[in-house]
């Protein structure tokens, strides 16, 4: 594997856990549901529950420090 920036073959693979982003529509849906009392409590619990994470692999060049998704 070569670095796309400098062309070096001194590359290491790293696995990184990243949090998934919440979309604008999902946040707007939660805000609308919070206006309705019973469903609002369920939406609030789901909102505070936390976000999921996923593992992503990155290649990191040991020569120049460039990082890219593999």
Secondary structure, DSSP 8 states (H G I E B T S, - for coil): ---TTT--S-EEEEEEEEE----HHHHHHHHHHHTSHHHHHHHHHHHHS---EEEEEEEEETTT--EEE-
